[in-house]
């Protein structure tokens, strides 16, 4: 007995649908804090940004809206917490909430610079541990995980009960600096607190490390350089730090290095926070060239001519791709993949 053709078609079942990963389609949303970096990350991923809108009303009330369906998608919202710090932080919370209410399957808060990471401890009576408060707020808003770069205190990852992927800006900066082929290079930490990270810079650049010591007497952001531990005479020096606000630590350390016989002095800093007056201070300093990343793209003053910006968009894009595809982010950093704190 011959079966009719229409019945044969029924037996074949529905047409196969295009494969969709279990974590949903990748989507990237740009907040108002890092529009240029977000666009560069999307270009690296070869996707378009999800259309979105941020509006600030006359009295300062912030409104955010996702202008495309994100139901069931794996969404990464890029919003740094830098100046204006509180506005950007609240906007981040609103984006997370909007995406969760729009039924995104997973929301990752991509925070290129997390300003409140400096508030990581109770080292004075009756003060707030601000980083912990912010971590709680990000979780309460509905974030499923966080992706950030060069936290001032890496232990802040433990403030979260959700996964935190921590990127290192030194890889991008060192790759750029290696291309300059600076001879007789020495890496210098401006203080003891950044010494371990300076060693990591030295390992990547194949350079020895010296350490500066300084003290702050109050919250006025002024510093006093006390000593430089190590020999810099007739050597080119690379000052390294995770962020700079006033630029005083780096510029005063540069003077101390020059007084001890250093030749050309460079600086590599992940986050260029740069408050008012910092650009002029850096321009008039002994620093020949300072390298910053683009985690912060809105500055109160134009950058001075001796500052060069190095993009971290490819690194963030690679991390987003790894998270989306459920592969190891630590593999992006071979020098830290076996480190006990990585």
N, C-alpha and C positions, 0 to 999 in steps of 0.2 A: 504494500500500500504506500503510495507516494504522499508525503505531507505537503500541503500548500506552502507556497513561498512565504506568505505572510506569517504562518505559524513558525516556520524556520527562523524568521526574523525575531519572533518573540522569544525563542529559546536562546538566542544569542545574548540576551540580557541588555542592560543599559550600556550606552557607549562609555568607554573609560574616560574618567575626568582627569584633567591635569593634576600631577602630584602636588599636594600641599603638605609642607612639613608639619609635624604635630604641634610645633610651637606657633604656628600661624605665619602669615606673610610679614616680612620685614617692613617696618614703617619708621621714619625719622621725622620728628616734629621740632621746629626751631622756636625757642622762646625769644624774647626781645634782648636777652643779655648777650648772646653770641651769634648773631645772624650770619656774619661772614664765615666764622668757623663752621657753623652748622651746614652752610651751603657747600663749603669745601669738603666736609665729611661726606655729604650726600654724593658729591661728584666722585669721590674716591670709591664709594660703594656702587656707583653707576645706577643710582636711583634718584627720583625727584623727592623733594621735601613734601610732606603732607601739607596741604594748604591750611593755614591757621591765621588767627587774628588776635592781636593784643591791643587793647584800648584803655587809656587812662583818662578817666573823667576829670572834670575841672577841679573837684575837691580831692583828687588823688586816688579815688577808688579804681582798682584794676579789674578789668574784664578780659577773660580769655575764651576763645572758642575754636574748636577743631572743625574745619569746614569740609571734612570728608569722612566717610564711614571707616571706622577702625575696629569694628566688631570682630573679635577673634584674632586680631593681629598682634604681633610682637613689636611693641612700640618703644622707641628710645626718644625721650624728650631732652633736648640739649639746652641747659639753662645754668649759667654760672652764677655763683653767689659772690659778686664783687660790687663795687660802687655803682648805683646806690644799693648797698648791701641788703637792707631790709626789704626794699621794693622787689629786688630780684629774688630774694628768698620766698617771699609771699607769693610772687608770681609762679615760682616753681611748684609750690604746694597746690595752687589752683590748677596748673597743668596736669599734675598727677591725678587730682580729683576728677577733672573733666574727662580724662582718658579712661579712668576706671568706670565712671558713670556711662561712658560710651561703649562699655563692654569690651575694651581691649583685653586680650588674653593675658598679657604680661606687660608691665610698665617698668622700664629702667630709667632712673633719673641719672642723666649724664651731666655731671657737675665739673666742668674743667677746672674751676678754682672755687674752693670751699672756704670762704673767708673766716667763718666762725671756728675753723679748725684750730685757731690760735687759743680759743677758750676751752682748753682740754682738761683743766685741773682746778682744784680749789686751793690755791697757794696763798690766799689772804683770807682773813675773817670775813664772813658774810658776803661772799661773792657767788655768782652763778657759774655753774659749769655749762657754758653756753653751747658747746659742741654737742653735749648730751641732749639738751633741750631740742636742738635742731634735728638731731637724729630721731628723737621720739616723734617730732612733728612730721618728718618725711615718711616715717612708717605709718603714722596715723592717717596721713593723706591717702595712703594706699600703694606706695611704691613697692615693687616686688624685689628690686635690687638696685644698687648704686654703682655707677662707674665714675671714677674721679682720678685726679692726677696730683701727685706729690702733696699729700696731706702734710701739714706742718708737724703733726704728731701721728705716726702710723697707728698707734694704739687706738685711735678714734674708730678704726674699723670695728673694734670690740664694743663700741657704743651702740651699734646696730644689731638687731636680731635677724636682719635680712642679709643676703650675700653682698659683699663690697669687693669690687675689682679695682685694684689700686695700680695705676700706671706710673711709670717713671720717666720724667722729662729728660733725664740725663742721656738717655740713648739717642734721642733726636739731636740734642745739643752737641754731644760728643761726635756723632757722625758728621755734623757740619764742621766742627772744629778740626777734626782729623784732615779734612780736605784743605785746610789752610797750611798744614805742614809747618807748624810753629816749632822752631828748634829749641833745644834745651829747656823744655817746658816743665814747670813745677805746678802742681795743683795746691791751692790754699783754701782752707776753710776759714771763714772770718771769726768763727768761735768754736768752742769745744763741742757744742751741741750738734753741729753739722759735720763733725769729724768723720763719723762712720760713712756718711754719704760721700764725703770728699774722697775717702779711700775707694769707693766704688767708681767715682770719676777717674781717679788715678789708674785703676785697673783697666778701665775701658780705653784710656789714652796712653797707657804704658808709661806713666809719669810718676815720680815720687810725690809725696804729700807733706805739706807743712801745715801747722795749725796756729791760728791767731787766738788771742784771748782778749776779752773785752768785758765791760760791766755796764749795766744800766742802773741808775740810782732811783729812777721813778718812771712814770708813764709818759714822760715828755718826748719819748722816741729819740733821745740823744744818747750817744754811746761814748765810751772812753776806751781806746785801744791800750792794752797793757803790755802785751808782748807778742812776739812771733816765735813759735817753737819750730826750729829748723832753719836750714841755710838756703837763702835765695840769692846770694851774691852772684852777679853775672848770669842770672837765669831769667827767662821769661816766665811770668806767673799768670795762672788762670785762677781768679777768685770764683768760688762757686757757692750758691745758696739756693734755697727753695723759693724765696720771694724777697722783694725789696719794696719798701714803702717810701721812706724818705731818701734812701740811697746813702745815708750817713755811714752805716756800717761798712759798706763797700768802699766808699770814697776815702774814709779815714784809714781803713786798712791798706788801701792803695798807697797812701802817703807813707804809712809805716813801712811798707815793703820797699818803696823807693829809697827811703832813708837807710835801709839795710842793704842797698846795692843791687836791687832788682832792676832789670832792664825794662822791656815792654810789659805792661800789665793789662790783662784782659779780664772779663767777667762773664760768667754764664749763670743765668737765673731763670728758673722756670716761669714764675709768675711776676710780671711787672706791674705791681699795684700802683706805684708812683703817685704819691700825693702832690699837692701844689708845692712848687719849688724844687721838686726832685729832678726834673729835666735839666734845669739850669745847673744844679749841683753836679750832676753827672757829666754834663757838657764841659764844665770847667775843671773836672777832676783829672787825676793822673791815669785814668782808665782809657786806654787807647781805643778799645772796642768792647761794648757790652752786648751779649746775645740774650734776647728774651724770646719766649715762645708766645704764641697768639692765644693763650688761654684767656687773656684779657685783651679786648680790642677797643675798649672805650676808655680814653685817658683824659684827665682834667686838663692836660697841656699837650701840645705836640711833642713827639719823641725827639730827643736831641740827635744831631747828626752822627754821633759816635755809638748809637744804638741800632742794632740790626735784629729784625724779627725773623724767627725760624718757625715754620708751621708744624703743629702737631696733628694736623688733620689726618695724614696717613696712619698714624699710630692709633688714634681714636677709631678710625674706620676699621682697622684690622681687629681691634678689641671688640667692636660692635659685631663684626662678622663672626668672631669666635664665640661670643655669647649667644648669638642667634643660632649658630650651627651646633652649639653645645660641645665646642672643643676647648682646649686649655688656653686660657689667657696668659698664664705664666710662661708658656712656650714662646711668647713674644720677647721674653727677656732671658736669654740663655744664661747670663751671668747670675741671675737670681732664682732660677728654677729649682735649685737645690739648697738655696739659702734658708736657714731656719725661720726667718721672719717673712719670707716671700709668700 
